[in-house]
Amino acid sequence: MGLTIVSLLKASVAAIAIFGNSAWSYPGELPDNTTTKFFKRQLPTDHWQRKVSNRCTAAQELAERVGWAEAGILANALHNWKPGGKHQNVMDYYMGAASRKTKPDPNLQERVQNNINRQFKIHSGEPPKHTFVYTYCDEQDAPSDWLDECKQQYGKRSCCRPETLAYSWDSIGWLWNNHMVVLCPSYFESLTLSEQVRRLNARWREDPSVAYNIFNMYLNQGETYLHESFHWRNTVSQPRIIDVDNVYGPEDVAALAREGTDKPTINADSYTIAATAAFMVETYELLDVPKPYNDGPAAAVPPRRNPRVNLGNRSVPSIWFGLLPGSPPRTEQKNFHTVQGAALNLERDYSSKT
């Protein structure tokens, strides 16, 4: 049976060991009227209802809501890009020529804009109709045919390797669009965006240059959820955004952008890293693009790894598709309950930064 909001709020106390003493109160209870000079924008109003597995614990459900809310914050920053204006330097660095009406194709800029706009809309009170998100906290609850795909690729019925935070796939039908997301154990162990901001703030006071190192805001729950949702065909990406040549992380994304091809327009981490960079520029009022550690002011260097996996560089029809295209059977729906992203129309507060 689904958790009520009251029980979820009680669970947040138990989850404090996981998420830390954040400047944000979750779920959705951001302090009002406390915005500092660094935070002048409001969060989008986010009320898209999603389906979360009944097998998710209270702490895991809280982590899903945190990741979703923080993905909306990053999507908002990326949406502030104005071609040829605000954040164009960010887009040049992480998206490349495709963000301008130049070679290789002047129409690519429109593709990028449309994908960013659709991402923003799912977090801003304009969720698409007849579109559903199903989230699993244990991949063994996922449809058996998808686990067979994992076995075929990795030799066992599991895609949640130690370095994998999440993966997703689509089931697109005539009447509904379904997007399935598996949050792996590493996702629940990763930092939140607000935790990373708080940690960076402590160092930023002593050395403002650390805000120019994008690795100081890399691999958080918001980024992971944003990355996965960029894969959602039709709902966010047209054509479907994949993981091009296994390009993950700021260094590889920047290298892909320098190739000057259309590949960044269909690569999920290109959008995700650009969103993180735009967020850092706005948050710390940076005069230049935050770059990888070997391309800007040095700071702590994280291990290189591929944190997110999307097996579906195609949309894989699950067993649900065979029953009614795009619609899971009722027996499956009973295994989920509805969560809502909370009304995120309160202003952000990182008052610890002042």
N, C-alpha and C positions, 0 to 999 in steps of 0.2 A: 504494500500500500504506500502511496506517495507520501513524502514528508510534507508537513505543513510549513508555512513560513515561520511560525513560532518555534517549531522544533528545530528548524534549520538555524535560526538565530541562536538557540541554545547550543547547538552543535558547534557554532563558531568559536565558543569558548574553549571547547575541547580541541579544536583545530589550531589553536593559537601556537602550539608547539611546532606545527608544520609551517605556518605562514608568517610567524614572527609578529612583533608588535608594530604592525604597519600603521602608517599615517592614515590609511583608509580603513574604514569599518565596513566589513562585508557581511552579508551580501547587499550591495546597492545602497548602503547607508553612508554616503559621503557627507562630510560636514558642510554645512551651508554657511555662506557669508564669511568665509575664511580665506578667500583667494588672495595670494600675494601678488606682487607686481610681475612675478615670473609666469603667472597662470591667469591669462585674461580671457581665455576661451571657455565656453561651456561644453560639457560632454553632450553627445547626441542623446536624444530620448530613445532608449532601447527597450522595446517590449516584445520582441519576437519570442514566441513560445517555442521551446525546444523539448525534445523527448529524451529523458535520461533513464538509463536502465535502472530497474528496481534493485539490482544487485550492487549499485554504487553505494558506498557508505556515506554518512553525512559529511565527513571531511572531504571525500572525493567529489561529492556533488558541489560542495562549496568551492573546490578547486576548479571545477568546470565553470562555475559562474564567474569566478575571478578571471579566469582565462578569457572568457567571452567578453566580459566588461573591458578588460585591458586591450583586447583585440580591437574593440570599438574606439578606444583612445588613439591607438596607432593608426587606425583607418581614418580617423578624423584629421590627424596631422598630415597624412598622405593626400587626403582630399583637398587640403589647402594649397596644393601645387597649382600654380598658374603658369601655363606654357609660356616660356620666354620671360617669366617674372618670378614670383615667389617660389622657392625651392627648385628652380631650374638647375642650379648647380648640383643639387642632390641628385636629380634625375639624370643629369649628364654623367655623373660619376658612377651611378649604380644601374641605370637603365640604358645609357648610351645614346647613340644617334636616333634610336627608335622613339625617344621622347621629344624629338623635334620633327618638324615637317621638312625633312631632308632625306638624303639617301639613307638606307637602301629603299625605303618606300615612304613617301610623305603621308600615307594613310595609316601608318603604324601608330602615330601619335594619337589618333582618334581611338584606335583599339585600346591603347593604354588608358586613356581617359575614361572610356566606357567601363573597363574592368574596375578601375578605381571608384568610379561613381556607383557601380552596382555593389561593390563592397561596402561603401559608405552607407548606402540605403538600407542594408540589412541591419545596420546598427542605429538608424536614425528615424525610426517610426514609420518606415516604408517597407516592411518585410513583404516578400513576394507571396502571392496567393497560391494555395495548393502546393506548397513546398514545405518539406519537413526535414528536420535534423534529428537523427537518432544517435545517441552517444553511449558508448560502452566503456566501462571502467575495467573490465576484464575481457580480454579478447577471446577467451574460451566461450563466452556467451554469444559471440558473433556467429552469423550463419555458417554452417559447416562447409559449404562450398567455398567460402572465402578462405577458411583455414586450410582447405586443400590447396588453394593457390599459394599460400605461404609455404606449405610443405614442398610444393613443386619448385619454388624458387630458393628456399633456404634449407630444405631437408628435414624440416619438422613443422608441425602444425602451429607455428608461432611466428609472427612477424615482429614481435616486441623484443628486439635484441637490446642488450644493455645500453647502447648508444641511441636507441630510437625512442623519441618522446611521443609520437603519435603517427597514425596513418588514417587514410580515408578512402572512400570510393563512392560512386554514384549509382543510383538506380533510377533511370529516366524513363518515364512512361507517357501514355497519352493523356492521363488525367492528373497525375501527381508527379512531382520531382522529389526524390528522396536522397538525402546525403547522410552517409554513415561515417562516424568518427570513432576510432578506438584510441583512448588515452592510455598510454603504456605506463608501467610503474615509474619510469624515469621522469615522466611528466609531473607526477605528484611529488617528486623529489626536487624539481627545479624551482628556481626563485620566481617570485612574481615581479612584474614590472615595478611596482612601488617599492619592493625590497631593494631592487637594483638601484633605483633612484636614491633611496635613503643611504645606501652604501656609498654611492658615488658622491653624494652631497658632502659626506664627511671628509672625503679626500679633496673635493673641489674647493673647499674653503682654503686649503693649504696650497693647492696647485691647480688653478683653473684650466690648465692645458689638458688635464685628464678627461675633460668633457669632449675633447676632439678625438678620442679613441673610441671607436664604435664598439669595440669588444667589451667595453665597460657597461654596455646596455644590451648585451647579446645573450641569447638562449634563456628566455623567460616564458612564462605560461601564455602571456598575451601574444608574443611572437609566434608561438607554436600554433595557437588557435587561428591566428590570422593566416599563417601559411596554409594550414589545412583548408580553410574556407576559400582561399583563392583557387583551390582545385575544383570547386563546385561548378560543374558545367551548367551553363545557361543561367543559373542563379547569380553567379559572380563572373565567371569567365566564358568568353565567346571569342575565338575557339577555346576549347578547354585548356587551362593552364596545367602544365605538367612539371616534372623535375628534369630539366634539360641536362643531359649528360651528367646526371648526379651533381649538379652545381649547387652547393650549399655554402653558406657563410659569406662574410663580407669580402674576403680576399678573392674567392672564386667568382662571386657575383660581379665584383669590379672588373676582373679579368674578362669575364663574358661581355660586359658592357663595352670594353675597349675593342672588341672584335668588330663592332659596328654592324652587326647583323640584326635580324628580327628575333633572335632567340630569347633575349630578355623579356620580350612581350608575352611569352608563353612559359616563363620560368617562375615558379611560385616564390622562391627566395629572393628573386630580384625585386619584386614588389615589397616583400616583407622587410628586407634590409633597407630599402629606400624609405619605407614608413618609419622605421626605427631612427634613421638618420634625420628625417624631417622632424620627428618628435624631439630629438636631442637639440637640433638647431633652435626650435621654438622654446624649449624648456630652459636652455642655458644661454639663449640669445647669442649663438655662435656666429662668427663672421665668415666661417668657412665650413666645408663639409666634414663631419666626423668620419674618419677613415680607419682602415685596419692598422694595427699596432706598428707594422713595419712601413707604414706609409704616412705616419704622423707622429705626434708626441707619444713617447713610449709609456706604457703602463703595464699592469698585470697581463700576462699572455695566457689565454685559456688553451686547453688542449684542442688540437684540430680533430674534428670528428663530424660525421654526418648525422645530425640530431633528429632529422625528420625523414620519414619514409612515406612515399606514396606509391604503392604498388601499381595503382591504376594509372599508368601513363595511357590509359584508356578507361572508359567507363565500363565497369564489369557488371553485367546483369547477375544478380544473385538469384537464389531460388525464389525470392519474392517476385521477381520479374515474370517468371513462368506462370504464376497464379493470377496476377492482375498487374499488368505493366505499371511500374511506378508505385505500387501500393503493397505494403507488407500485409500478410494475413492477420486477421483479428487476434489469433492466438499469439502472434508475435507482439502486437500492440499492447496486449495485456502485461507484457514484461517491462513496460516503460511507464513513466509518469511525466507529467508536464512541469517544466521549470520555466521561469520567465526572467529576462535579463534585468529586471528591476528598472524603475524610471530613472535613468541616469541623466537627469537634467540638472543635477546639482553640480556646482563647480568643483574642480579639483583642488586639493589642498596638499601641498608639500611644505607646510609651514616650517618644518625643521630646516628648510633650506635658507630661511632668512636669518 
